[in-house]
Amino acid sequence: MLAGAFFILVAAIGIVRFKDLYSRLHASTKAPSFGIFLIVLGVSLFFNMPIVYLKGFFIIVFVYLTAPLAAHSIVKSFKDKEKGKSTFFRNNEKQK
Amino acid sequence: MEDSVSNTVLVIAFSMLLAALVLAFARLLKGPSINDRIAAMDLIAAVVMGFVLVYSVMINKSIYFDIPVIISLISFIGTVAVSTYLKHRYG
């Protein structure tokens, strides 16, 4: 039970840690999914019931399926913007 | 002591998640481009999932475990919808 608490602690450290090197979009996706994995592992070890293990398994599967897809679509839209057919948002950013 | 997680561990976990939320929100406010803001929103969803999980440990109810499943699915749908909209706008 206490090991679950330490897993939660490690996960929070992992979430805080990566945030400072946020200038890369890539690095922002892997660290939270690992942190969520550790948090779910710790909490399901804390409750120690079969239904909680099942739900935790679902959470981990969903997070690990959807995080690379989300990062891929973000980067893809960013590259399409870099090609730059339209200049509306670019003018908007220069004003700031 | 063996049954419940000690209080200091919960406080430390909450404070770290709060710091992560503040940093992500700062990135959301002053992101250079819209894509940074989308990534920050995705990150905020992950931090909120962590909050709900730690809170379920704190009040000792396992029914709260349903919430992060829904949050993960909805945040994925939102991220993909906004970035697809941007891609069609610039393309």
N, CA and C atoms of all chains as a GROMACS GRO file, in nm:
protein
  561
    1MET      N    1   0.083  -0.120   0.000
    1MET     CA    2   0.000   0.000   0.000
    1MET      C    3   0.087   0.125   0.000
    2LEU      N    4   0.191   0.121   0.079
    2LEU     CA    5   0.276   0.239   0.085
    2LEU      C    6   0.360   0.253  -0.041
    3ALA      N    7   0.382   0.139  -0.108
    3ALA     CA    8   0.454   0.146  -0.234
    3ALA      C    9   0.375   0.221  -0.339
    4GLY      N   10   0.240   0.209  -0.331
    4GLY     CA   11   0.155   0.284  -0.423
    4GLY      C   12   0.171   0.432  -0.405
    5ALA      N   13   0.185   0.473  -0.279
    5ALA     CA   14   0.207   0.615  -0.250
    5ALA      C   15   0.337   0.663  -0.312
    6PHE      N   16   0.439   0.578  -0.303
    6PHE     CA   17   0.565   0.621  -0.362
    6PHE      C   18   0.558   0.624  -0.514
    7PHE      N   19   0.476   0.537  -0.571
    7PHE     CA   20   0.457   0.544  -0.716
    7PHE      C   21   0.390   0.675  -0.755
    8ILE      N   22   0.292   0.717  -0.673
    8ILE     CA   23   0.226   0.844  -0.702
    8ILE      C   24   0.326   0.959  -0.694
    9LEU      N   25   0.412   0.952  -0.595
    9LEU     CA   26   0.513   1.055  -0.578
    9LEU      C   27   0.604   1.063  -0.699
   10VAL      N   28   0.650   0.948  -0.744
   10VAL     CA   29   0.739   0.944  -0.860
   10VAL      C   30   0.669   0.996  -0.984
   11ALA      N   31   0.539   0.966  -0.996
   11ALA     CA   32   0.465   1.012  -1.113
   11ALA      C   33   0.451   1.162  -1.114
   12ALA      N   34   0.424   1.220  -0.996
   12ALA     CA   35   0.411   1.365  -0.991
   12ALA      C   36   0.544   1.432  -1.023
   13ILE      N   37   0.652   1.372  -0.975
   13ILE     CA   38   0.783   1.426  -1.010
   13ILE      C   39   0.804   1.420  -1.162
   14GLY      N   40   0.763   1.309  -1.221
   14GLY     CA   41   0.779   1.295  -1.366
   14GLY      C   42   0.696   1.395  -1.442
   15ILE      N   43   0.577   1.429  -1.390
   15ILE     CA   44   0.496   1.527  -1.460
   15ILE      C   45   0.556   1.666  -1.446
   16VAL      N   46   0.606   1.698  -1.327
   16VAL     CA   47   0.662   1.831  -1.308
   16VAL      C   48   0.791   1.847  -1.388
   17ARG      N   49   0.867   1.744  -1.396
   17ARG     CA   50   1.003   1.751  -1.449
   17ARG      C   51   1.010   1.798  -1.592
   18PHE      N   52   0.921   1.745  -1.673
   18PHE     CA   53   0.936   1.766  -1.816
   18PHE      C   54   0.886   1.903  -1.856
   19LYS      N   55   0.814   1.969  -1.770
   19LYS     CA   56   0.741   2.087  -1.813
   19LYS      C   57   0.834   2.201  -1.849
   20ASP      N   58   0.955   2.202  -1.796
   20ASP     CA   59   1.043   2.314  -1.822
   20ASP      C   60   1.102   2.310  -1.962
   21LEU      N   61   1.120   2.192  -2.018
   21LEU     CA   62   1.171   2.184  -2.154
   21LEU      C   63   1.054   2.170  -2.250
   22TYR      N   64   0.962   2.268  -2.238
   22TYR     CA   65   0.839   2.254  -2.312
   22TYR      C   66   0.848   2.310  -2.452
   23SER      N   67   0.962   2.364  -2.488
   23SER     CA   68   0.974   2.429  -2.618
   23SER      C   69   0.956   2.328  -2.730
   24ARG      N   70   0.984   2.201  -2.704
   24ARG     CA   71   0.956   2.098  -2.803
   24ARG      C   72   0.818   2.042  -2.782
   25LEU      N   73   0.744   2.029  -2.890
   25LEU     CA   74   0.612   1.969  -2.878
   25LEU      C   75   0.621   1.820  -2.855
   26HIS      N   76   0.728   1.759  -2.902
   26HIS     CA   77   0.742   1.614  -2.892
   26HIS      C   78   0.753   1.570  -2.747
   27ALA      N   79   0.839   1.641  -2.674
   27ALA     CA   80   0.872   1.597  -2.539
   27ALA      C   81   0.755   1.611  -2.444
   28SER      N   82   0.651   1.685  -2.488
   28SER     CA   83   0.540   1.708  -2.398
   28SER      C   84   0.444   1.591  -2.394
   29THR      N   85   0.459   1.494  -2.481
   29THR     CA   86   0.360   1.389  -2.489
   29THR      C   87   0.399   1.263  -2.414
   30LYS      N   88   0.527   1.231  -2.413
   30LYS     CA   89   0.566   1.102  -2.355
   30LYS      C   90   0.568   1.106  -2.204
   31ALA      N   91   0.614   1.217  -2.147
   31ALA     CA   92   0.625   1.222  -2.002
   31ALA      C   93   0.491   1.218  -1.930
   32PRO      N   94   0.384   1.289  -1.975
   32PRO     CA   95   0.258   1.275  -1.902
   32PRO      C   96   0.197   1.137  -1.912
   33SER      N   97   0.216   1.069  -2.026
   33SER     CA   98   0.155   0.936  -2.033
   33SER      C   99   0.226   0.840  -1.938
   34PHE      N  100   0.358   0.856  -1.923
   34PHE     CA  101   0.428   0.772  -1.825
   34PHE      C  102   0.389   0.809  -1.682
   35GLY      N  103   0.369   0.940  -1.659
   35GLY     CA  104   0.325   0.981  -1.527
   35GLY      C  105   0.188   0.929  -1.492
   36ILE      N  106   0.096   0.935  -1.591
   36ILE     CA  107  -0.038   0.880  -1.568
   36ILE      C  108  -0.032   0.730  -1.545
   37PHE      N  109   0.057   0.663  -1.618
   37PHE     CA  110   0.073   0.518  -1.598
   37PHE      C  111   0.116   0.488  -1.455
   38LEU      N  112   0.212   0.563  -1.404
   38LEU     CA  113   0.258   0.538  -1.268
   38LEU      C  114   0.152   0.572  -1.165
   39ILE      N  115   0.076   0.682  -1.189
   39ILE     CA  116  -0.030   0.719  -1.094
   39ILE      C  117  -0.138   0.611  -1.090
   40VAL      N  118  -0.179   0.563  -1.209
   40VAL     CA  119  -0.283   0.460  -1.214
   40VAL      C  120  -0.235   0.332  -1.146
   41LEU      N  121  -0.108   0.299  -1.168
   41LEU     CA  122  -0.053   0.179  -1.104
   41LEU      C  123  -0.055   0.191  -0.953
   42GLY      N  124  -0.014   0.309  -0.903
   42GLY     CA  125  -0.012   0.328  -0.759
   42GLY      C  126  -0.150   0.326  -0.698
   43VAL      N  127  -0.245   0.392  -0.765
   43VAL     CA  128  -0.380   0.400  -0.708
   43VAL      C  129  -0.448   0.264  -0.712
   44SER      N  130  -0.427   0.188  -0.820
   44SER     CA  131  -0.491   0.056  -0.825
   44SER      C  132  -0.424  -0.042  -0.730
   45LEU      N  133  -0.297  -0.022  -0.700
   45LEU     CA  134  -0.237  -0.103  -0.594
   45LEU      C  135  -0.293  -0.063  -0.458
   46PHE      N  136  -0.330   0.063  -0.445
   46PHE     CA  137  -0.385   0.109  -0.317
   46PHE      C  138  -0.523   0.049  -0.291
   47PHE      N  139  -0.610   0.049  -0.396
   47PHE     CA  140  -0.745  -0.002  -0.374
   47PHE      C  141  -0.750  -0.153  -0.373
   48ASN      N  142  -0.674  -0.216  -0.463
   48ASN     CA  143  -0.657  -0.362  -0.461
   48ASN      C  144  -0.788  -0.438  -0.479
   49MET      N  145  -0.865  -0.394  -0.582
   49MET     CA  146  -0.988  -0.467  -0.616
   49MET      C  147  -0.982  -0.501  -0.765
   50PRO      N  148  -1.050  -0.606  -0.808
   50PRO     CA  149  -1.040  -0.645  -0.949
   50PRO      C  150  -1.098  -0.542  -1.045
   51ILE      N  151  -1.210  -0.480  -1.007
   51ILE     CA  152  -1.272  -0.383  -1.098
   51ILE      C  153  -1.182  -0.261  -1.115
   52VAL      N  154  -1.109  -0.227  -1.010
   52VAL     CA  155  -1.019  -0.113  -1.020
   52VAL      C  156  -0.900  -0.147  -1.110
   53TYR      N  157  -0.854  -0.271  -1.101
   53TYR     CA  158  -0.746  -0.312  -1.191
   53TYR      C  159  -0.793  -0.307  -1.336
   54LEU      N  160  -0.918  -0.349  -1.359
   54LEU     CA  161  -0.972  -0.348  -1.496
   54LEU      C  162  -0.981  -0.205  -1.549
   55LYS      N  163  -1.033  -0.115  -1.466
   55LYS     CA  164  -1.046   0.025  -1.510
   55LYS      C  165  -0.909   0.088  -1.532
   56GLY      N  166  -0.815   0.054  -1.446
   56GLY     CA  167  -0.679   0.106  -1.463
   56GLY      C  168  -0.616   0.058  -1.592
   57PHE      N  169  -0.642  -0.068  -1.624
   57PHE     CA  170  -0.593  -0.121  -1.752
   57PHE      C  171  -0.653  -0.044  -1.869
   58PHE      N  172  -0.783  -0.013  -1.859
   58PHE     CA  173  -0.848   0.064  -1.966
   58PHE      C  174  -0.787   0.203  -1.978
   59ILE      N  175  -0.762   0.267  -1.863
   59ILE     CA  176  -0.704   0.402  -1.868
   59ILE      C  177  -0.568   0.399  -1.935
   60ILE      N  178  -0.486   0.300  -1.897
   60ILE     CA  179  -0.351   0.296  -1.953
   60ILE      C  180  -0.356   0.270  -2.103
   61VAL      N  181  -0.447   0.179  -2.145
   61VAL     CA  182  -0.459   0.151  -2.288
   61VAL      C  183  -0.503   0.274  -2.365
   62PHE      N  184  -0.603   0.346  -2.311
   62PHE     CA  185  -0.652   0.464  -2.382
   62PHE      C  186  -0.544   0.571  -2.392
   63VAL      N  187  -0.474   0.594  -2.281
   63VAL     CA  188  -0.371   0.699  -2.283
   63VAL      C  189  -0.261   0.664  -2.381
   64TYR      N  190  -0.216   0.538  -2.376
   64TYR     CA  191  -0.106   0.502  -2.465
   64TYR      C  192  -0.149   0.488  -2.609
   65LEU      N  193  -0.280   0.471  -2.635
   65LEU     CA  194  -0.325   0.473  -2.775
   65LEU      C  195  -0.339   0.614  -2.827
   66THR      N  196  -0.389   0.705  -2.742
   66THR     CA  197  -0.430   0.834  -2.797
   66THR      C  198  -0.321   0.940  -2.791
   67ALA      N  199  -0.222   0.927  -2.702
   67ALA     CA  200  -0.122   1.034  -2.692
   67ALA      C  201  -0.037   1.047  -2.818
   68PRO      N  202   0.012   0.939  -2.880
   68PRO     CA  203   0.089   0.959  -3.003
   68PRO      C  204   0.005   1.010  -3.118
   69LEU      N  205  -0.122   0.971  -3.121
   69LEU     CA  206  -0.208   1.021  -3.229
   69LEU      C  207  -0.231   1.170  -3.215
   70ALA      N  208  -0.253   1.216  -3.091
   70ALA     CA  209  -0.276   1.359  -3.069
   70ALA      C  210  -0.151   1.438  -3.104
   71ALA      N  211  -0.034   1.389  -3.062
   71ALA     CA  212   0.090   1.460  -3.094
   71ALA      C  213   0.114   1.463  -3.244
   72HIS      N  214   0.081   1.353  -3.310
   72HIS     CA  215   0.100   1.347  -3.455
   72HIS      C  216   0.011   1.448  -3.526
   73SER      N  217  -0.113   1.460  -3.482
   73SER     CA  218  -0.202   1.554  -3.551
   73SER      C  219  -0.162   1.699  -3.520
   74ILE      N  220  -0.113   1.725  -3.398
   74ILE     CA  221  -0.067   1.860  -3.366
   74ILE      C  222   0.050   1.899  -3.456
   75VAL      N  223   0.148   1.809  -3.464
   75VAL     CA  224   0.267   1.841  -3.543
   75VAL      C  225   0.233   1.851  -3.691
   76LYS      N  226   0.136   1.771  -3.735
   76LYS     CA  227   0.101   1.776  -3.876
   76LYS      C  228   0.032   1.907  -3.912
   77SER      N  229  -0.056   1.954  -3.823
   77SER     CA  230  -0.119   2.083  -3.851
   77SER      C  231  -0.016   2.195  -3.842
   78PHE      N  232   0.083   2.179  -3.755
   78PHE     CA  233   0.188   2.280  -3.744
   78PHE      C  234   0.271   2.287  -3.870
   79LYS      N  235   0.300   2.170  -3.929
   79LYS     CA  236   0.378   2.171  -4.052
   79LYS      C  237   0.299   2.227  -4.168
   80ASP      N  238   0.169   2.202  -4.168
   80ASP     CA  239   0.087   2.262  -4.272
   80ASP      C  240   0.083   2.413  -4.259
   81LYS      N  241   0.092   2.461  -4.136
   81LYS     CA  242   0.093   2.605  -4.119
   81LYS      C  243   0.227   2.663  -4.165
   82GLU      N  244   0.335   2.586  -4.142
   82GLU     CA  245   0.466   2.634  -4.183
   82GLU      C  246   0.475   2.653  -4.334
   83LYS      N  247   0.401   2.569  -4.409
   83LYS     CA  248   0.401   2.587  -4.555
   83LYS      C  249   0.335   2.719  -4.593
   84GLY      N  250   0.227   2.751  -4.519
   84GLY     CA  251   0.179   2.887  -4.523
   84GLY      C  252   0.107   2.930  -4.648
   85LYS      N  253  -0.008   2.871  -4.678
   85LYS     CA  254  -0.089   2.927  -4.786
   85LYS      C  255  -0.156   3.055  -4.738
   86SER      N  256  -0.204   3.051  -4.618
   86SER     CA  257  -0.276   3.166  -4.565
   86SER      C  258  -0.189   3.240  -4.464
   87THR      N  259  -0.205   3.369  -4.456
   87THR     CA  260  -0.119   3.446  -4.367
   87THR      C  261  -0.196   3.515  -4.256
   88PHE      N  262  -0.315   3.466  -4.232
   88PHE     CA  263  -0.398   3.535  -4.133
   88PHE      C  264  -0.341   3.525  -3.994
   89PHE      N  265  -0.312   3.402  -3.949
   89PHE     CA  266  -0.263   3.386  -3.814
   89PHE      C  267  -0.120   3.435  -3.799
   90ARG      N  268  -0.047   3.433  -3.909
   90ARG     CA  269   0.092   3.477  -3.897
   90ARG      C  270   0.098   3.628  -3.872
   91ASN      N  271   0.012   3.702  -3.940
   91ASN     CA  272   0.006   3.845  -3.912
   91ASN      C  273  -0.040   3.869  -3.769
   92ASN      N  274  -0.128   3.783  -3.725
   92ASN     CA  275  -0.179   3.798  -3.590
   92ASN      C  276  -0.071   3.777  -3.487
   93GLU      N  277   0.022   3.682  -3.515
   93GLU     CA  278   0.128   3.658  -3.418
   93GLU      C  279   0.231   3.768  -3.418
   94LYS      N  280   0.248   3.834  -3.530
   94LYS     CA  281   0.350   3.940  -3.532
   94LYS      C  282   0.307   4.060  -3.449
   95GLN      N  283   0.178   4.075  -3.437
   95GLN     CA  284   0.132   4.190  -3.361
   95GLN      C  285   0.157   4.175  -3.212
   96LYS      N  286   0.168   4.050  -3.164
   96LYS     CA  287   0.183   4.031  -3.021
   96LYS      C  288   0.325   4.064  -2.973
   97MET      N  289  -0.155   0.311   0.949
   97MET     CA  290  -0.044   0.353   0.865
   97MET      C  291  -0.032   0.263   0.743
   98GLU      N  292  -0.058   0.135   0.764
   98GLU     CA  293  -0.048   0.043   0.650
   98GLU      C  294  -0.169   0.053   0.560
   99ASP      N  295  -0.285   0.086   0.620
   99ASP     CA  296  -0.406   0.089   0.539
   99ASP      C  297  -0.415   0.214   0.454
  100SER      N  298  -0.381   0.326   0.509
  100SER     CA  299  -0.398   0.449   0.435
  100SER      C  300  -0.263   0.510   0.402
  101VAL      N  301  -0.263   0.580   0.291
  101VAL     CA  302  -0.143   0.650   0.251
  101VAL      C  303  -0.119   0.765   0.348
  102SER      N  304   0.006   0.785   0.382
  102SER     CA  305   0.034   0.889   0.480
  102SER      C  306   0.005   1.027   0.423
  103ASN      N  307  -0.018   1.119   0.513
  103ASN     CA  308  -0.071   1.249   0.472
  103ASN      C  309   0.032   1.332   0.397
  104THR      N  310   0.157   1.319   0.436
  104THR     CA  311   0.261   1.401   0.372
  104THR      C  312   0.278   1.363   0.224
  105VAL      N  313   0.261   1.233   0.196
  105VAL     CA  314   0.276   1.190   0.057
  105VAL      C  315   0.166   1.250  -0.029
  106LEU      N  316   0.045   1.254   0.027
  106LEU     CA  317  -0.066   1.314  -0.048
  106LEU      C  318  -0.043   1.463  -0.069
  107VAL      N  319   0.008   1.530   0.035
  107VAL     CA  320   0.033   1.673   0.021
  107VAL      C  321   0.140   1.701  -0.083
  108ILE      N  322   0.245   1.619  -0.082
  108ILE     CA  323   0.353   1.640  -0.180
  108ILE      C  324   0.303   1.614  -0.321
  109ALA      N  325   0.223   1.509  -0.338
  109ALA     CA  326   0.171   1.478  -0.472
  109ALA      C  327   0.079   1.588  -0.522
  110PHE      N  328  -0.008   1.639  -0.431
  110PHE     CA  329  -0.098   1.747  -0.471
  110PHE      C  330  -0.020   1.873  -0.509
  111SER      N  331   0.083   1.904  -0.431
  111SER     CA  332   0.157   2.027  -0.461
  111SER      C  333   0.233   2.015  -0.592
  112MET      N  334   0.285   1.895  -0.621
  112MET     CA  335   0.355   1.878  -0.749
  112MET      C  336   0.259   1.887  -0.866
  113LEU      N  337   0.141   1.829  -0.850
  113LEU     CA  338   0.042   1.839  -0.958
  113LEU      C  339  -0.004   1.983  -0.975
  114LEU      N  340  -0.012   2.056  -0.865
  114LEU     CA  341  -0.053   2.196  -0.876
  114LEU      C  342   0.053   2.278  -0.948
  115ALA      N  343   0.181   2.250  -0.919
  115ALA     CA  344   0.288   2.320  -0.989
  115ALA      C  345   0.285   2.287  -1.139
  116ALA      N  346   0.258   2.160  -1.170
  116ALA     CA  347   0.250   2.121  -1.311
  116ALA      C  348   0.134   2.192  -1.379
  117LEU      N  349   0.022   2.206  -1.306
  117LEU     CA  350  -0.095   2.274  -1.364
  117LEU      C  351  -0.066   2.421  -1.389
  118VAL      N  352   0.006   2.484  -1.295
  118VAL     CA  353   0.038   2.626  -1.311
  118VAL      C  354   0.131   2.647  -1.430
  119LEU      N  355   0.231   2.560  -1.444
  119LEU     CA  356   0.325   2.574  -1.556
  119LEU      C  357   0.256   2.552  -1.689
  120ALA      N  358   0.166   2.453  -1.693
  120ALA     CA  359   0.094   2.426  -1.817
  120ALA      C  360  -0.001   2.540  -1.851
  121PHE      N  361  -0.058   2.602  -1.748
  121PHE     CA  362  -0.149   2.712  -1.774
  121PHE      C  363  -0.074   2.836  -1.822
  122ALA      N  364   0.049   2.854  -1.770
  122ALA     CA  365   0.131   2.964  -1.820
  122ALA      C  366   0.166   2.942  -1.967
  123ARG      N  367   0.196   2.818  -2.002
  123ARG     CA  368   0.224   2.788  -2.142
  123ARG      C  369   0.099   2.809  -2.226
  124LEU      N  370  -0.017   2.779  -2.168
  124LEU     CA  371  -0.142   2.799  -2.243
  124LEU      C  372  -0.167   2.948  -2.265
  125LEU      N  373  -0.129   3.031  -2.169
  125LEU     CA  374  -0.155   3.175  -2.186
  125LEU      C  375  -0.060   3.239  -2.286
  126LYS      N  376   0.068   3.206  -2.280
  126LYS     CA  377   0.162   3.277  -2.366
  126LYS      C  378   0.233   3.184  -2.463
  127GLY      N  379   0.156   3.090  -2.519
  127GLY     CA  380   0.216   3.005  -2.621
  127GLY      C  381   0.242   3.086  -2.746
  128PRO      N  382   0.355   3.063  -2.813
  128PRO     CA  383   0.383   3.142  -2.933
  128PRO      C  384   0.285   3.112  -3.046
  129SER      N  385   0.244   2.988  -3.059
  129SER     CA  386   0.152   2.953  -3.166
  129SER      C  387   0.033   2.880  -3.108
  130ILE      N  388  -0.064   2.853  -3.195
  130ILE     CA  389  -0.184   2.785  -3.147
  130ILE      C  390  -0.154   2.640  -3.112
  131ASN      N  391  -0.057   2.582  -3.180
  131ASN     CA  392  -0.026   2.442  -3.155
  131ASN      C  393   0.030   2.420  -3.015
  132ASP      N  394   0.107   2.516  -2.968
  132ASP     CA  395   0.154   2.509  -2.830
  132ASP      C  396   0.036   2.508  -2.733
  133ARG      N  397  -0.066   2.586  -2.769
  133ARG     CA  398  -0.182   2.592  -2.679
  133ARG      C  399  -0.260   2.463  -2.681
  134ILE      N  400  -0.268   2.400  -2.798
  134ILE     CA  401  -0.338   2.271  -2.802
  134ILE      C  402  -0.265   2.168  -2.718
  135ALA      N  403  -0.131   2.167  -2.731
  135ALA     CA  404  -0.053   2.072  -2.652
  135ALA      C  405  -0.066   2.100  -2.503
  136ALA      N  406  -0.074   2.229  -2.466
  136ALA     CA  407  -0.091   2.264  -2.325
  136ALA      C  408  -0.226   2.218  -2.274
  137MET      N  409  -0.329   2.225  -2.360
  137MET     CA  410  -0.461   2.177  -2.316
  137MET      C  411  -0.462   2.027  -2.295
  138ASP      N  412  -0.392   1.957  -2.384
  138ASP     CA  413  -0.378   1.812  -2.367
  138ASP      C  414  -0.308   1.779  -2.235
  139LEU      N  415  -0.205   1.857  -2.207
  139LEU     CA  416  -0.130   1.837  -2.083
  139LEU      C  417  -0.214   1.867  -1.960
  140ILE      N  418  -0.297   1.973  -1.969
  140ILE     CA  419  -0.384   2.007  -1.856
  140ILE      C  420  -0.483   1.894  -1.828
  141ALA      N  421  -0.532   1.829  -1.935
  141ALA     CA  422  -0.621   1.714  -1.915
  141ALA      C  423  -0.549   1.603  -1.840
  142ALA      N  424  -0.422   1.579  -1.875
  142ALA     CA  425  -0.346   1.475  -1.805
  142ALA      C  426  -0.327   1.510  -1.658
  143VAL      N  427  -0.301   1.638  -1.631
  143VAL     CA  428  -0.281   1.681  -1.491
  143VAL      C  429  -0.410   1.668  -1.412
  144VAL      N  430  -0.523   1.699  -1.477
  144VAL     CA  431  -0.651   1.685  -1.408
  144VAL      C  432  -0.681   1.538  -1.379
  145MET      N  433  -0.643   1.449  -1.471
  145MET     CA  434  -0.656   1.306  -1.442
  145MET      C  435  -0.577   1.268  -1.318
  146GLY      N  436  -0.456   1.319  -1.307
  146GLY     CA  437  -0.376   1.292  -1.189
  146GLY      C  438  -0.440   1.345  -1.062
  147PHE      N  439  -0.501   1.465  -1.072
  147PHE     CA  440  -0.570   1.522  -0.957
  147PHE      C  441  -0.683   1.431  -0.910
  148VAL      N  442  -0.765   1.385  -1.003
  148VAL     CA  443  -0.879   1.302  -0.966
  148VAL      C  444  -0.831   1.172  -0.903
  149LEU      N  445  -0.723   1.115  -0.956
  149LEU     CA  446  -0.674   0.988  -0.900
  149LEU      C  447  -0.622   1.007  -0.758
  150VAL      N  448  -0.544   1.112  -0.737
  150VAL     CA  449  -0.490   1.135  -0.602
  150VAL      C  450  -0.602   1.168  -0.504
  151TYR      N  451  -0.705   1.241  -0.555
  151TYR     CA  452  -0.818   1.273  -0.468
  151TYR      C  453  -0.897   1.149  -0.430
  152SER      N  454  -0.908   1.055  -0.524
  152SER     CA  455  -0.978   0.930  -0.491
  152SER      C  456  -0.901   0.850  -0.386
  153VAL      N  457  -0.769   0.863  -0.386
  153VAL     CA  458  -0.694   0.800  -0.277
  153VAL      C  459  -0.721   0.873  -0.145
  154MET      N  460  -0.733   1.006  -0.154
  154MET     CA  461  -0.747   1.083  -0.031
  154MET      C  462  -0.879   1.056   0.038
  155ILE      N  463  -0.990   1.050  -0.039
  155ILE     CA  464  -1.117   1.026   0.027
  155ILE      C  465  -1.154   0.879   0.028
  156ASN      N  466  -1.066   0.794  -0.025
  156ASN     CA  467  -1.080   0.649  -0.013
  156ASN      C  468  -1.208   0.595  -0.076
  157LYS      N  469  -1.240   0.642  -0.194
  157LYS     CA  470  -1.353   0.588  -0.269
  157LYS      C  471  -1.306   0.549  -0.408
  158SER      N  472  -1.333   0.425  -0.444
  158SER     CA  473  -1.281   0.379  -0.573
  158SER      C  474  -1.376   0.410  -0.688
  159ILE      N  475  -1.491   0.471  -0.658
  159ILE     CA  476  -1.585   0.501  -0.766
  159ILE      C  477  -1.533   0.615  -0.852
  160TYR      N  478  -1.440   0.694  -0.798
  160TYR     CA  479  -1.384   0.804  -0.874
  160TYR      C  480  -1.294   0.756  -0.986
  161PHE      N  481  -1.268   0.629  -0.991
  161PHE     CA  482  -1.178   0.576  -1.094
  161PHE      C  483  -1.240   0.582  -1.232
  162ASP      N  484  -1.372   0.603  -1.240
  162ASP     CA  485  -1.436   0.611  -1.372
  162ASP      C  486  -1.400   0.740  -1.444
  163ILE      N  487  -1.374   0.844  -1.368
  163ILE     CA  488  -1.361   0.976  -1.429
  163ILE      C  489  -1.241   0.986  -1.524
  164PRO      N  490  -1.120   0.937  -1.489
  164PRO     CA  491  -1.008   0.953  -1.583
  164PRO      C  492  -1.026   0.880  -1.715
  165VAL      N  493  -1.105   0.772  -1.716
  165VAL     CA  494  -1.131   0.705  -1.844
  165VAL      C  495  -1.200   0.801  -1.939
  166ILE      N  496  -1.303   0.868  -1.888
  166ILE     CA  497  -1.380   0.961  -1.971
  166ILE      C  498  -1.294   1.081  -2.010
  167ILE      N  499  -1.212   1.130  -1.914
  167ILE     CA  500  -1.131   1.248  -1.945
  167ILE      C  501  -1.030   1.218  -2.054
  168SER      N  502  -0.970   1.098  -2.051
  168SER     CA  503  -0.871   1.064  -2.153
  168SER      C  504  -0.935   1.059  -2.291
  169LEU      N  505  -1.053   0.997  -2.300
  169LEU     CA  506  -1.119   0.987  -2.431
  169LEU      C  507  -1.159   1.124  -2.483
  170ILE      N  508  -1.217   1.206  -2.395
  170ILE     CA  509  -1.268   1.336  -2.442
  170ILE      C  510  -1.154   1.429  -2.478
  171SER      N  511  -1.044   1.424  -2.402
  171SER     CA  512  -0.932   1.512  -2.437
  171SER      C  513  -0.870   1.472  -2.570
  172PHE      N  514  -0.867   1.343  -2.597
  172PHE     CA  515  -0.815   1.299  -2.728
  172PHE      C  516  -0.904   1.349  -2.840
  173ILE      N  517  -1.036   1.338  -2.822
  173ILE     CA  518  -1.128   1.383  -2.926
  173ILE      C  519  -1.115   1.532  -2.949
  174GLY      N  520  -1.104   1.610  -2.840
  174GLY     CA  521  -1.091   1.754  -2.854
  174GLY      C  522  -0.964   1.795  -2.925
  175THR      N  523  -0.852   1.731  -2.887
  175THR     CA  524  -0.725   1.765  -2.950
  175THR      C  525  -0.726   1.736  -3.099
  176VAL      N  526  -0.776   1.619  -3.135
  176VAL     CA  527  -0.777   1.583  -3.276
  176VAL      C  528  -0.873   1.673  -3.354
  177ALA      N  529  -0.984   1.712  -3.292
  177ALA     CA  530  -1.080   1.797  -3.362
  177ALA      C  531  -1.020   1.934  -3.390
  178VAL      N  532  -0.956   1.995  -3.290
  178VAL     CA  533  -0.901   2.128  -3.311
  178VAL      C  534  -0.786   2.125  -3.411
  179SER      N  535  -0.699   2.025  -3.402
  179SER     CA  536  -0.585   2.025  -3.494
  179SER      C  537  -0.630   1.990  -3.636
  180THR      N  538  -0.734   1.909  -3.651
  180THR     CA  539  -0.786   1.883  -3.785
  180THR      C  540  -0.849   2.009  -3.845
  181TYR      N  541  -0.914   2.085  -3.759
  181TYR     CA  542  -0.971   2.212  -3.805
  181TYR      C  543  -0.862   2.307  -3.852
  182LEU      N  544  -0.752   2.314  -3.775
  182LEU     CA  545  -0.642   2.402  -3.817
  182LEU      C  546  -0.579   2.353  -3.947
  183LYS      N  547  -0.568   2.222  -3.960
  183LYS     CA  548  -0.505   2.168  -4.080
  183LYS      C  549  -0.589   2.198  -4.203
  184HIS      N  550  -0.720   2.188  -4.190
  184HIS     CA  551  -0.804   2.219  -4.306
  184HIS      C  552  -0.808   2.368  -4.333
  185ARG      N  553  -0.786   2.446  -4.228
  185ARG     CA  554  -0.788   2.590  -4.249
  185ARG      C  555  -0.666   2.637  -4.326
  186TYR      N  556  -0.549   2.581  -4.290
  186TYR     CA  557  -0.428   2.626  -4.359
  186TYR      C  558  -0.406   2.555  -4.491
  187GLY      N  559  -0.460   2.432  -4.500
  187GLY     CA  560  -0.430   2.353  -4.619
  187GLY      C  561  -0.497   2.413  -4.739
   0.00000   0.00000   0.00000
